[in-house]
């Protein structure tokens, strides 16, 4: 900005964003498997994790004042799973887990953007998003048939959302109350012979806020409001084949309607339509065993074979030219595309 590509960088003048940062993440995990009987297994576990983030912003177009911010989070997550086989072909299972998601870099931008020439960045106060997940289901495996059904429920606290400021181009992450996701997953596969099989899956999901909450950015949620960017259902169908060193898969995916989010992170009553894709994978492995090479795999993938022009994400923005009302921005699906890879194992 301002000058030729070789112009010197002048802080506060022609640099838009000059940022330095780091994130350190670590965890310790312990798990045991207890088998009171041959057909019953109990698996308890616990995880301790810590995450530290620091950023330093040099004065620039987006930050007229340099600032530094950071925070360290440490959390403990328990887990327990139970698996029971009443007969050889059927497995019943249930599990519980607690997990945490940590703020992304925008939470630290928000702190830095509050700095002035006489005061430092404000503390990072956003809390980790925590979730308690419960799941139970059954699986059947006998002969050519594989099938499973599971039910799940996830309860979120300090739900993450984000606010996009159209005046300065910055995005701020924040917490907004509690929410709940729950649904059913069904999957099945059938082996036509030793080399060819069909498979399919279907899941239905509902996601909604479970508290009346508000944020510092003027966003409020009510109990029962739908969470945005969450498809109401997902479905897939495919055929999978393998022979010697060749593997091929042709499959289609269907993504159901989902509610659209406002640029402020607020839920809306608008929804985007369902969309579908058709894709394939083809790969062959050549056994070499010379020149220090064990094998070489050539693969080809095709995405969106029908060249659908659907949108995969939409967001609502307010007009910024003084006009009232809103408009939608849409992210189009990837056009028909093909990718090739070469993998060598030494």
N, C-alpha and C positions, 0 to 999 in steps of 0.2 A: 504494500500500500504506500502511495506517495513516492514515486521515483522508479528508477530502473531496478531490475532484479538484483543488481549488485550494490544497491544503496545500503549504507551502514544502518544497523538497527538502532533506533533512538527511543529509549523507554518513554512511554507516554505520548509519543508522536506517531511513529509509523509501525509499531508492533500492536497487533490485535490481542494476542494472548501469549504470555510468556510465563509458563507455569512449570514448577518442579514438584514432584511428589513421589511418595512411595507408600506401599501397603504391605504389611507383613501378616501372614495368616498361618496359624499353627493349630494342631489338635492332637489330643491323646485319646485313644479309643480302646476300650476293653469289652470283651464279649465272651460269654460262656454258653455251652450247649449242654443241657441237662436232659437225660433220657430215663425217666422213671420206669418206663416199659418200652418194649421194642416198637410199639406203634404210636408213642407219644414223645414229643420233643418240646422243651421249653428253652427259649433263648433270651436271656436277659443281657442288657448291655448298657453302657454309659459312655458319653463322650464329653470331654472338656475341650473347649476351643477358645481361642483368643484372636482378635483382629485389631491391628493398629494402623491408622491412616494419618498421614501428615501431608499437607500441601503448602506451597509457598508461591504467591503470585507477585510477579514483578509488575510495576505500574504499566498499564497499556490501555488500549481503547476500551476494553470491557471493564477494566478495573483501573480507575484513575489513581487509586491509592494502593500501594503494595500491602499485602497482609499474609499472615500465616495462621493456619488453624489445624486442628487435629484432635483425635480422641482414640481411646483404646476401649474395646468391649471384650468382656469375658463371660462365657455362659456355659452351663452344664445341661446336657440333653440326655434324658433316659430313654430306654427302648426295651420293649418286651414282646416276644412273639411266641405263639403256641401253635403247634402243628400236630394234627391227629389223623391217623389212617384207620378208619373202622374196617375197611377192606382194602385189598391191594390196589384196586383201580381208583379209589376215591381218597382225596386228601382234603381235610377240613383245616382251615387256618384262621387265626385272628392275631392282630398285632396293634400295638400302640407305640407312638413315637412323638417326641417333642423336638422341634427344630427351630432354628433362628436364621433370619436373613438380615444382613447388615446394610446400613445405608450406603448408597452409591456416592460417587464423587460430587453430585449436585448438592448434597447436604452440606458439604464443606465449602462449595461455592457460595451458598447462601450466607454462611458465616463470614466469609471474606468480603462479600459485597457490602457488609454493614460497617466495614472499617472506615475511619476518617483519618485526616492528617494528625489528629490529636488523640485518637482512641484506637485500640487494636480491634481485631476481628472479634465478634461476639462468640461466646462458647457454642460448641455444637451440642444441641440439646435433643436432637432426634433420637428416638429409642429404637432398638432392633425390633423388627417384626417377628413375633413368636407365633408358632402354630402347634396345636395339639391335634394329631391325626389318629383316627380310629378306623380300622379296616377289618372286615371279616369276609370269608368267601369259601368257595369249594372248587376243586379241580378234579377232572375225570380224565384218565389216560388208560386206554385199553385198545390194543390192536391198532387200526389206522386212525382212531379218533382221539383228538385232544380237545378238551373243552374246559372253560372256567367261567365263573361268575363271581363278582366281588362287589361289596358295598363299602362305601367310604364316607367319612365326614371329617372335615378339617375346620377347626375353630381358630381364627386369627385374632390376635390382639395387636394394637398399635399398627393397624393396616397402613401400608405405604401408599402414598399417592404423590403426584408431582404437579407443580404449578409453573406454567410457561409465561414469562413476562414479555409481552409483545413490545414493550417500550425499550428494553435493553437486551433482548435476545437470550436471557438467562433462564435456566430451569431450576426450580427449587423443590427438593424432596421434603415431604412432611408426613406425620402420622395423622390418621383420621379414624378414630374409633375402632370397632371390632367388626368382623365379617365372618361369614361361614360359606364353605363350599361342600356340597354333598352330591353323590351320584352313584350310578351303577355302571360297571364295566363288564362286558361280555366278549369273550374271544373263543374262537374255535378253529381247528385245523383238521383236514382230512387227507390222508395219504392215498392217492390213487394207485400208486405202485411204489417200488423202491426208489424211483427217481423223480416222481412228480407229486406235488401236493397242492391243495387249495387251502386258503385261510381267509378268515374274515374277523372283524371286530366292530363293536358298536358300544358307545358309551353315551350316557345322558347325564347332564350336570346342571345344577342350579347354584348360583352364587349371589348372595345378597348381604347387605349390611345388617348387623344385629344390634346396633346402638344408634342413638341420636347424638351426633357429634358435630363439632365445628373446628375450624382451623384458623390460624392467624392470617390466612390468605383469603378469608371470606367464604370459604367452601363449607357447606354443611351437608350432612347425610341423615337420613331417617331410617328407622327400623323397617326392613322389608324392601328398601330400594335395591335394585339390581346392581351388581358389580359390573363395570364395563370390561370390554376386551376379553370376555369369557364365552366361548361358543356354547350354545345350549346342547349341542350334540356333536359327536365325531363318529365317523364310520370309515371302514376300510375293507377292501376286497382285493385279493391277489392270487397269483399262481406262481409257484416256486418250483424250479427244476434244477437237477444237478446230474451230471454224468461225467465220470472220470474226473478230470480237472476243470470242467466247465460248470459254471453256475449262472442261472438266469432267473430274473424275477420281473414280472409285470404286475403293477398294482395301481389301484385308484384310491384316492382319499377324498372324503366329503367332510367339509367343515360347516357346521350349522350357523345360524344367525347369532349375532352378538351385539350387545348394546355399545353405543359409541360414547366415548369419554370427551368431556370438554377440555380445552387447553389448560384450564385451572385445576383439572383433576376431578371436577365435579361430575357425578353421573348425569346422564340425559335420558330422555324417553325415546330417543331415536335408535334405530338398530340397522345394521348393515346386513345384506342378504347372504345366504349360504353360497359357498363356492366349492368347486371340485377340481382335482388335478389327476392326470394320468401320467405315470412315470415308469421307467424300467432301469434295470441294472443287468449288465452282462460282463462276465469275467472268466478268464481262463488262466490257470497256473501251469507254467512250464517248469518241469523238474530239470535242473541243470547239473548240479553236483560236479562242477569243475570250475577252474579259475577262481576258486574261493567263493563261488556263488551257489547257494542251495537251490533257490528257485526264483522265478520271475513271474509276476502276475500282471497281466494287462486287463484293464477294465474300462468299460464305457457305460456312462449313465446318461439318461435323458429325462428332463424335467418339463412338466406341463406340455405333454405331447400334443394335446388338442389346442394349444395356444389360446387358452382362456384369457379374457381380458378383465377378469374380476378384480376387485380390490381386496387386499388381505388385511388392511387396517384403515380406519377412518377416524378423524378427530375433528371436533368442532372448535372454531376460532371466532372471536368477535371481530367485526370490522374495525380498522384502525384509522380510517380517513374521516372520522366524525359521523359516519352513517350508523344508524341503529341496526341491530340484528346480527346474525351469525352466518358463517359459511363453513363448508366442510372441506378438509384436505384429505386426500385419499392416497394410499400407497399401493400402486398397481402390482399385480402378481408378476413374478419373473416370466418373461416371454419364453417360448419354446427354446430350450437350451440343451447343449450336449457337452459332456465333460469326459475327458480321458485321463487315466492315471497309469503310471508304471510303478510297481513296487518290487524291490529286489531284497531278498533275504540272504545274508552272508553267513 
